[in-house]
């Protein structure tokens, strides 16, 4: 298989598990995000940071990592 096909197939295989894990964790933090009771001044910023990290790590895993692999993986293949 060519490098582009390998990247597409690999990304498609990882799409579902990564999205499921990130979305379930984010949905689990929603009550913390909308908390208004005592202690919510600590819970809300924590939930915002964790959900932001999930979004950014999902972006990096599914979009940026395959792009970087294509850029730097091709050079390695040509040297061998």
C-alpha positions as CSV (number, residue, x, y, z in Angstrom):
1,X,0.0,0.0,0.0
2,X,1.1,3.5,-0.6
3,X,1.9,5.9,2.3
4,X,-1.3,7.9,1.6
5,X,-3.5,4.7,1.7
6,X,-1.9,3.6,4.9
7,X,-2.6,6.9,6.6
8,X,-6.2,7.0,5.4
9,X,-6.9,3.4,6.5
10,X,-5.2,4.0,9.9
11,X,-7.0,7.2,10.5
12,X,-10.4,5.6,9.7
13,X,-9.7,2.8,12.1
14,X,-8.8,5.1,14.9
15,X,-11.6,7.6,14.3
16,X,-14.4,5.7,16.1
17,X,-12.5,4.7,19.3
18,X,-10.9,8.1,19.7
19,X,-14.2,10.0,19.2
20,X,-16.1,7.5,21.5
21,X,-13.5,7.9,24.3
22,X,-13.3,11.7,24.1
23,X,-17.1,12.2,23.8
24,X,-18.0,9.9,26.7
25,X,-15.4,11.7,28.9
26,X,-16.7,15.1,27.9
27,X,-20.3,14.1,28.5
28,X,-19.3,12.8,31.9
29,X,-17.9,16.2,32.7
30,X,-21.0,18.1,31.7
31,X,-22.6,18.0,35.1
32,X,-19.3,19.5,36.5
33,X,-19.3,22.2,33.9
34,X,-22.9,23.3,34.7
35,X,-22.6,22.9,38.5
36,X,-23.9,25.9,40.6
37,X,-23.7,24.5,44.1
38,X,-21.0,24.8,46.7
39,X,-17.5,24.0,45.3
40,X,-18.5,24.8,41.8
41,X,-16.0,27.6,41.6
42,X,-13.3,24.9,41.6
43,X,-15.2,22.2,39.5
44,X,-16.2,24.5,36.6
45,X,-12.6,25.6,35.6
46,X,-11.4,22.0,36.0
47,X,-14.1,20.7,33.6
48,X,-13.3,23.5,31.1
49,X,-9.7,22.6,31.1
50,X,-10.3,18.9,30.8
51,X,-12.8,19.3,28.0
52,X,-10.5,21.7,26.2
53,X,-7.7,19.1,26.5
54,X,-9.9,16.4,25.1
55,X,-10.9,18.5,22.1
56,X,-7.3,19.5,21.4
57,X,-5.9,16.0,21.8
58,X,-8.6,14.6,19.6
59,X,-7.7,17.2,16.9
60,X,-4.0,16.3,17.3
61,X,-4.6,12.6,17.1
62,X,-7.0,12.5,14.1
63,X,-5.8,15.4,12.0
64,X,-2.3,16.7,12.8
65,X,-0.6,13.3,13.6
66,X,-1.5,11.7,10.2
67,X,-0.3,14.9,8.4
68,X,3.0,14.8,10.3
69,X,3.4,11.1,9.7
70,X,2.9,11.7,5.9
71,X,5.5,14.5,6.0
72,X,8.2,12.8,8.0
73,X,7.3,9.1,7.3
74,X,7.9,9.5,3.6
75,X,11.4,10.7,4.0
76,X,12.3,7.7,6.2
77,X,10.9,5.3,3.6
78,X,13.0,6.8,0.8
79,X,16.2,6.5,2.8
80,X,15.9,2.8,3.3
